[in-house]
């Protein structure tokens, strides 16, 4: 299913951005603390 594949890619991209943001926030928190 093409639509399902596109949705899956978009979902993966969002998850990657969220995890990257959390990772950056943890790095910043460690630097500040």
C-alpha positions as CSV (number, residue, x, y, z in Angstrom):
1,X,0.0,0.0,0.0
2,X,1.6,3.2,-1.2
3,X,-0.3,5.5,1.2
4,X,0.7,3.3,4.1
5,X,4.4,3.5,3.1
6,X,4.3,7.3,2.9
7,X,2.6,7.5,6.3
8,X,5.2,5.2,7.7
9,X,8.0,7.3,6.4
10,X,6.5,10.5,7.8
11,X,6.0,8.8,11.1
12,X,9.6,7.7,11.2
13,X,10.8,11.2,10.4
14,X,8.7,12.7,13.2
15,X,10.0,10.1,15.7
16,X,13.6,10.8,14.6
17,X,13.0,14.6,15.1
18,X,11.5,14.0,18.6
19,X,14.3,11.7,19.7
20,X,16.9,14.1,18.4
21,X,15.2,17.0,20.3
22,X,15.1,15.0,23.5
23,X,18.8,14.1,23.0
24,X,19.8,17.8,22.5
25,X,17.7,18.8,25.5
26,X,19.5,16.2,27.7
27,X,22.9,17.5,26.5
28,X,21.9,21.1,27.2
29,X,20.6,20.1,30.7
30,X,23.9,18.3,31.4
31,X,25.9,21.4,30.3
32,X,23.8,23.8,32.4
33,X,23.7,21.4,35.4
